[in-house]
Amino acid sequence: MEATNKLFVGGISWNLSWQDLKDAFKEHGEVTHAKIITDRETGRSRGFGFVEFATVEDAAKAKEAMDGVELDGRAIKVDFAQEQQRD
């Protein structure tokens, strides 16, 4: 998978806010954007989100450091985000 400055974060606790997510990752580099995906109808977290870094190097460092780490009682899965293919 190609390295990118955007990380996919899965297994996020439903209690976590985008700010909590950003704070958890900021010690590994400059976070430019953090977002938790929510259900359109209920507004509840869908348990995953994305963290974007200023550089690919920071994202790679954060991926290594954070994959499998426990965040708010849940082990998170961190990987490079895949860009959606649009036809």
Number of C-alpha atoms within 10 A of each C-alpha: 7 6 14 19 18 26 24 18 23 20 17 23 18 15 10 14 15 16 12 13 20 19 13 13 21 15 11 19 18 15 20 14 15 20 17 22 14 15 10 9 6 8 9 13 18 17 18 19 21 21 25 24 23 14 15 17 15 21 26 20 12 22 21 12 13 19 15 15 13 14 16 13 9 14 16 20 18 23 22 21 19 13 8 6 5 4 3
